[in-house]
């Protein structure tokens, strides 16, 4: 009889979670109190976005990644929605573009300035109007540029090309799912969506708790799960292993995970019951290390697994434990990790009971952690699109453009240059254009908030220092005072001007308080005189 050890050798069995201290976390963030089963957080190497609680509409915070510590309660927000914001997602090919969906039935595309949000941002670059009820899910296409999927409670699943002309888009490029003859099937109300690695297939879970695989170009349903012992809530494509993973509950309401063959959903490949908790399980997969992370909504722990193509397909490694429950989680793309510290994954845990966003790094312990570990960081998906939206819609399939995480090494796009690459938003000249547009918006906002009459300018004298603080294309700059020569000088001048504006506002507030006190004194004096006579 042959003996086989149950111990499985893995270089990731000692992975541990390292939470950041309060100085390197984001404290004082008013995290939303919404109950929708979304992450409410999205991160990229430049910014982190968190959906916040507010009144009179929906809003979310966009903070620079280095802006840690205590967050100002009056920090400017992105607040253009009329209803509660339900989800936010950064564009994988543009670190300054973010999409948001809301209960007001719209999806908005926002351009974030290079210096971050310095004033409340209320005007979106694009507004997508195609749903009649609240939009619960949005997802960017992983390969094609400017393609965005949206799913709403009107039983419609739409695919948008946000590069189309116009600030308001009403016609999607594809209708993936929609009601037929005013019938609203439960399979069209989606709970979760996931693209495969080349974006040619779409896995979804629906209100009927089944897993489906669709062709996102035509909306044709290719596979439907038939298992009655698993009620799926979240689904995820396992890239590189040709598998699907779904999380949900069993017939006894125990949380479980299930592995599927995406070409045959008649029977699951693997089932495992985890616990009896009620929170939704969010799955996260790292295709470079084949590690799976399971985090439950309302839980304080995160489980780690390693997946393989051999039975039993999944192996438990360990788990991170915390006393603070998480409401949602954001994930940093691989190109934003600290490779010198052997960081293989990073979460941003939303801890609503503390108003805290806590970075949590997954570290592989190594003796020499200061050097690049090539076995931990293979070629990974980068921030270049493999094709345009029109190429993908025409039926072309391509693998993602890979990049190396080793510092100082760049990988060129192996595919022919496309018009989308010629209009790369990360080029310096485009960043300068975004910066100038942002400064114009700030000036117009101040002019609208503090209008001046012609009589107020009778004693006005030219202030030449103004030209050193702002540069706007619609003004003629004097020859003796040229604009700043670098972006850093421009930002410093802008920040000085903002400080001056805040100081003036504080003085105005003090004067308003003094006026109120004097008015109250006048009323008291009149009342005393009336009482005397």
Buried (B, 14 or more C-beta within 10 A) or exposed (E): EEEEEEEEEBEBBEBEBEBBEBEEBBBBBBBBEBEBBBBBBBBBBBBBBBBBBBEEBBBBBBBBBEBBEEBEEEBBBBBBBEBBBBBBBBBBBBBBBBBBBBBBBBBBBBBBBBBBBBBBBBEBEBBBBBBEEBBBBBBBBBBBBBBBBBBBBBBBBBBBBBBBEEEEBEEBBBEBBEEEEEEEEEBBBBBBBBBBBBBBBBBBBBBBBBBBBBEBBEBEEBBBBEBEEBBBBBBBBBBEBEBBBBBBBBEEEEBBBBBBBBEEBEEBBBEBEBEEBEBBBBBBBBBBBBBBBBBBBEBBBBBBBBBEEEEEBBBEBBBBEBEEBBBBBBBBBBBBBEBEBBBBBBBBBBBBEBBBBBBBBBBBEBEEBEEBBEEBBEBBBBBBBBBBBBBBBEEBEBEBBBBBBEEEEEEEBEBEEBEBBEEBBEEEEBBEEBBBEBBBBBBEBEEEEEEEEEEEEEEEEEEEEEBBBBBBEEEEEEEEEEBBEEBEEBBEBBEEBBEEBEEEEEEEEEEEEEEEEEEEEEEEEEEEEEEEE
